[in-house]
Amino acid sequence: MTDSEGGPELTKGDGPDDSAPQGKTAGGGPLVVMENVNKHFGDLHVLRDINLTVDRGEVVVVIGPSGGGKSTLCRSINRLEPIDGGSIKVDGKELPKEGKELAKLRSDVGMVFQSFNLFAHKTILENVTLGPIKVRKQGKQESEKHAMELLDRVGIGNQAHKYPAQLSGGQQQRAAIARSLAMKPKVMLFDEPTSALDPEMVNEVLDVMTGLARDGMTMIVVTHEMGFARKAARKVVFMADGQIVEENTPDEFFTNARTDRAKDFLSKILTH
């Protein structure tokens, strides 16, 4: 298990909702609502009647066995994976299917992947400013100022003028987090952000994520890092076979899981 403490201190005010204390509502009401969501890959039913509500400022950690639908759930929230049935609302609006409205939604929903997806031919600073300049139509000077603040915030301000290949995996993933934050998203999605990292680099990324959670960023995190789930989550969602099997607070889930499926999962991962 990996735990994380003592990461870079994060300052408030870089996102619409990230000044609220964790678990509190900054604007009132839920921010992400999934109702009876279904998704198939051919004959494989990967999401089965998913119902999930994420409040503003809430950190939801999604865990479960591989192939259980966790990443598909995460990717469906900004329509990287289109759904076959049900509805998904972000900030009260139904998920658009295509066009400018979908592009706008994706600019409001930050996404951090397993792979870093940085542009290899652009510096770290250029990677972080690209979205605000192209999508938000910010001026270059304003974008670079904010980008440097974010790079300092995630602990790699001194790497701003290097190219991705010159950075470690942990540094690249922190740059990817800064890039998402630069768009001032309403919610951040993390799809197993540490799974591609060497073990010694995992903590530096989890430290940044823990700081974001502490500062009230709304987050949905798919991860195998149980230490992070215990520390940062307000709610743990356990998925298996395309379904939400159990949903509870970290304390209740890890000490008093209700379902046999969750108990079996925990018995396998918490014995080492």
C-alpha positions as CSV (number, residue, x, y, z in Angstrom):
1,M,0.0,0.0,0.0
2,T,1.1,3.5,-0.7
3,D,0.4,6.4,1.5
4,S,1.3,10.0,1.1
5,E,2.2,12.9,3.4
6,G,4.2,16.0,3.3
7,G,3.7,16.9,-0.3
8,P,3.9,20.4,-1.8
9,E,1.5,22.8,-0.1
10,L,-1.2,23.8,-2.6
11,T,-2.8,27.2,-2.6
12,K,-6.4,27.9,-3.1
13,G,-8.2,29.7,-5.9
14,D,-7.1,27.9,-9.1
15,G,-10.4,26.4,-9.9
16,P,-14.1,27.5,-9.6
17,D,-14.7,25.2,-6.7
18,D,-11.3,24.5,-5.2
19,S,-11.6,27.0,-2.4
20,A,-14.2,25.0,-0.6
21,P,-13.1,22.7,2.3
22,Q,-13.2,19.1,1.3
23,G,-16.7,17.6,1.3
24,K,-18.4,21.0,1.6
25,T,-20.5,22.5,-1.2
26,A,-19.1,25.6,-2.9
27,G,-22.2,26.2,-5.1
28,G,-24.7,23.9,-3.6
29,G,-26.0,20.6,-4.9
30,P,-24.4,17.8,-6.8
31,L,-21.8,18.4,-9.5
32,V,-21.8,15.1,-11.3
33,V,-24.9,12.9,-11.5
34,M,-25.0,9.5,-13.3
35,E,-28.4,7.8,-13.6
36,N,-29.0,4.3,-14.9
37,V,-25.9,4.5,-17.1
38,N,-25.2,1.5,-19.3
39,K,-22.4,0.8,-21.7
40,H,-21.5,-2.2,-23.9
41,F,-18.4,-3.2,-25.8
42,G,-20.0,-5.6,-28.2
43,D,-21.5,-8.4,-26.1
44,L,-19.6,-7.2,-23.0
45,H,-21.8,-5.2,-20.6
46,V,-19.2,-3.0,-19.0
47,L,-21.4,-0.6,-17.1
48,R,-24.6,-1.9,-15.6
49,D,-27.2,0.6,-14.4
50,I,-24.7,2.9,-12.7
51,N,-26.1,5.5,-10.3
52,L,-23.6,7.8,-8.7
53,T,-23.8,11.4,-7.4
54,V,-20.7,13.5,-6.7
55,D,-21.1,16.7,-4.7
56,R,-19.1,19.8,-5.1
57,G,-15.8,19.6,-3.2
58,E,-16.2,15.9,-2.8
59,V,-13.5,13.3,-3.4
60,V,-14.8,10.0,-4.7
61,V,-12.3,7.1,-5.0
62,V,-13.4,4.2,-7.3
63,I,-11.7,0.9,-6.5
64,G,-12.2,-2.7,-7.5
65,P,-10.8,-5.6,-9.5
66,S,-9.4,-5.1,-13.0
67,G,-12.0,-5.3,-15.7
68,G,-14.7,-4.1,-13.3
69,G,-15.6,-1.0,-15.3
70,K,-13.8,1.6,-13.3
71,S,-11.9,3.3,-16.1
72,T,-15.0,3.1,-18.4
73,L,-17.0,4.9,-15.7
74,C,-14.4,7.6,-15.4
75,R,-14.0,8.1,-19.2
76,S,-17.8,8.2,-19.7
77,I,-18.1,11.4,-17.6
78,N,-16.5,13.5,-20.3
79,R,-17.8,11.2,-23.1
80,L,-14.4,9.8,-24.1
81,E,-16.6,6.7,-23.9
82,P,-20.1,7.3,-25.2
83,I,-22.9,5.5,-23.2
84,D,-25.6,3.3,-24.5
85,G,-28.3,4.3,-22.0
86,G,-29.1,6.5,-19.0
87,S,-28.0,10.0,-18.4
88,I,-24.9,11.9,-17.1
89,K,-25.2,15.5,-15.9
90,V,-22.3,17.8,-15.1
91,D,-23.2,21.0,-13.2
92,G,-26.9,20.4,-14.0
93,K,-26.4,20.0,-17.7
94,E,-26.9,16.8,-19.7
95,L,-23.8,15.5,-21.3
96,P,-23.7,16.8,-24.9
97,K,-23.0,14.2,-27.6
98,E,-20.8,16.3,-29.9
99,G,-19.8,19.7,-31.2
100,K,-18.9,22.9,-29.4
101,E,-20.9,22.1,-26.3
102,L,-19.0,18.8,-25.8
103,A,-15.7,20.7,-26.3
104,K,-16.9,23.2,-23.6
105,L,-17.8,20.4,-21.2
106,R,-14.4,18.8,-21.7
107,S,-12.7,22.1,-20.8
108,D,-14.7,22.1,-17.6
109,V,-13.8,18.5,-16.7
110,G,-10.1,17.9,-16.2
111,M,-8.7,14.5,-17.1
112,V,-5.5,12.9,-16.0
113,F,-4.7,9.5,-17.6
114,Q,-2.4,6.6,-16.9
115,S,-0.1,7.8,-19.6
116,F,0.9,11.5,-19.5
117,N,-0.2,12.5,-23.0
118,L,2.1,15.5,-23.1
119,F,3.2,16.9,-26.4
120,A,6.7,15.7,-26.8
121,H,7.8,18.6,-29.1
122,K,6.6,21.3,-26.7
123,T,8.1,22.4,-23.4
124,I,6.3,21.7,-20.2
125,L,5.3,25.4,-20.0
126,E,3.9,25.2,-23.6
127,N,2.0,22.1,-22.7
128,V,0.3,23.8,-19.8
129,T,-0.5,27.0,-21.6
130,L,-1.8,25.4,-24.8
131,G,-5.4,24.8,-23.6
132,P,-5.9,28.2,-21.9
133,I,-4.6,30.0,-25.1
134,K,-6.4,27.9,-27.7
135,V,-9.6,27.0,-25.8
136,R,-10.1,29.7,-23.2
137,K,-8.7,32.4,-25.5
138,Q,-6.4,33.7,-22.7
139,G,-3.5,36.0,-23.6
140,K,-0.1,34.4,-23.7
141,Q,1.3,36.4,-20.8
142,E,-1.6,35.7,-18.5
143,S,-1.5,32.0,-19.4
144,E,2.2,31.7,-18.7
145,K,1.9,33.5,-15.4
146,H,-0.8,31.2,-14.3
147,A,1.0,28.1,-15.7
148,M,4.1,29.0,-13.7
149,E,2.1,29.3,-10.5
150,L,0.6,25.9,-11.1
151,L,4.0,24.3,-11.9
152,D,5.3,25.7,-8.7
153,R,2.2,24.4,-7.0
154,V,2.9,20.8,-8.1
155,G,6.6,21.2,-7.4
156,I,8.2,21.4,-10.8
157,G,8.4,25.1,-11.6
158,N,12.1,24.6,-12.2
159,Q,11.3,22.2,-15.1
160,A,9.1,24.6,-17.0
161,H,11.4,25.0,-20.0
162,K,12.4,21.4,-20.4
163,Y,10.7,18.9,-22.7
164,P,8.7,15.9,-21.4
165,A,11.4,13.4,-22.3
166,Q,13.8,15.2,-20.0
167,L,11.5,14.7,-17.0
168,S,10.9,11.6,-14.8
169,G,7.6,9.8,-15.0
170,G,6.5,11.4,-11.8
171,Q,7.4,14.9,-13.0
172,Q,5.5,14.3,-16.2
173,Q,2.4,13.2,-14.4
174,R,2.6,16.3,-12.2
175,A,2.9,18.4,-15.4
176,A,-0.2,16.7,-16.7
177,I,-2.1,17.6,-13.5
178,A,-0.9,21.2,-13.8
179,R,-2.1,21.2,-17.5
180,S,-5.6,20.1,-16.4
181,L,-5.7,22.6,-13.6
182,A,-4.8,25.4,-16.0
183,M,-8.2,25.1,-17.6
184,K,-9.8,25.8,-14.2
185,P,-12.0,22.7,-14.3
186,K,-15.1,22.2,-12.2
187,V,-14.2,18.6,-11.6
188,M,-11.0,16.5,-12.0
189,L,-11.0,12.9,-13.3
190,F,-8.0,10.7,-12.5
191,D,-7.8,7.3,-14.4
192,E,-5.2,5.3,-12.5
193,P,-2.7,8.2,-12.5
194,T,0.1,6.3,-10.8
195,S,-0.2,2.9,-12.5
196,A,2.5,3.6,-15.1
197,L,5.0,5.0,-12.6
198,D,8.0,3.4,-10.9
199,P,7.2,2.8,-7.2
200,E,9.5,5.5,-6.0
201,M,7.6,8.1,-8.1
202,V,4.1,7.2,-6.9
203,N,4.2,9.2,-3.7
204,E,5.1,12.5,-5.4
205,V,2.0,12.3,-7.5
206,L,-0.2,11.2,-4.7
207,D,1.1,14.1,-2.6
208,V,-0.1,16.6,-5.2
209,M,-3.5,14.8,-5.4
210,T,-3.9,14.8,-1.6
211,G,-3.2,18.5,-1.6
212,L,-5.9,19.1,-4.2
213,A,-8.3,17.1,-2.2
214,R,-7.5,19.0,1.0
215,D,-8.1,22.3,-0.9
216,G,-11.6,21.1,-1.9
217,M,-11.2,20.2,-5.6
218,T,-14.0,18.0,-6.8
219,M,-12.3,14.7,-7.8
220,I,-13.2,11.3,-9.1
221,V,-10.2,9.0,-8.8
222,V,-9.8,5.5,-10.2
223,T,-6.9,4.0,-8.3
224,H,-5.3,0.9,-6.7
225,E,-3.7,3.1,-4.0
226,M,-5.6,2.2,-0.9
227,G,-3.6,4.6,1.3
228,F,-4.8,7.5,-0.9
229,A,-8.4,6.2,-0.7
230,R,-8.2,6.0,3.1
231,K,-6.7,9.5,3.5
232,A,-8.2,11.7,0.8
233,A,-11.6,10.2,-0.1
234,R,-14.9,11.3,1.3
235,K,-16.6,8.4,-0.4
236,V,-15.3,5.0,-1.6
237,V,-17.1,3.3,-4.5
238,F,-16.4,-0.4,-5.0
239,M,-17.0,-1.7,-8.5
240,A,-17.0,-5.2,-9.9
241,D,-18.5,-6.8,-13.0
242,G,-19.7,-3.4,-14.3
243,Q,-21.7,-2.6,-11.2
244,I,-21.4,-0.4,-8.1
245,V,-21.4,-3.1,-5.5
246,E,-20.8,-0.9,-2.5
247,E,-20.5,2.8,-1.6
248,N,-19.4,4.1,1.8
249,T,-17.1,6.3,3.8
250,P,-13.4,5.1,3.8
251,D,-13.6,4.1,7.5
252,E,-16.7,2.1,7.0
253,F,-15.6,0.4,3.8
254,F,-12.1,-0.6,4.9
255,T,-13.1,-1.7,8.4
256,N,-16.7,-3.0,7.9
257,A,-17.4,-3.8,4.3
258,R,-21.0,-5.0,3.8
259,T,-20.8,-7.3,0.8
260,D,-19.0,-10.6,0.4
261,R,-17.5,-9.3,-2.9
262,A,-15.9,-6.3,-1.2
263,K,-14.7,-8.4,1.7
264,D,-13.1,-10.9,-0.7
265,F,-11.4,-8.0,-2.6
266,L,-10.1,-6.4,0.6
267,S,-8.8,-9.7,2.0
268,K,-6.6,-10.1,-1.1
269,I,-5.2,-6.6,-1.2
270,L,-4.8,-5.8,2.5
271,T,-2.8,-8.9,3.4
272,H,0.4,-7.6,1.9
